[in-house]
Amino acid sequence: MSVHAEPLVEVNRKAFWVLYRELGVVNAVRFLRQFTTGFGEYAEEREALFGGKSLAEIVDEIKRESDSGRENW
């Protein structure tokens, strides 16, 4: 019996397609994310982004950015 080993990129493409088809996009992504470790320094990035801001300040900033984006439409 002879087995043809496909290139890994092709195996990955087929595997992703099966996951998406069988689980749907959201659950396929959830499944795949459990195998990634991430990167960067979350705590440092969070501090740089949000610093000493309160939740209310962050929400207000998001709303302002969202509203200003609508003006450009």
Number of C-alpha atoms within 10 A of each C-alpha: 2 4 5 5 8 9 8 9 9 11 12 12 10 12 12 16 15 13 16 15 11 11 14 12 14 9 13 17 14 11 13 11 11 9 8 8 6 9 6 7 8 10 9 10 11 10 11 10 11 12 10 9 11 10 10 9 12 13 12 12 12 12 12 12 11 11 11 11 10 9 7 6 5
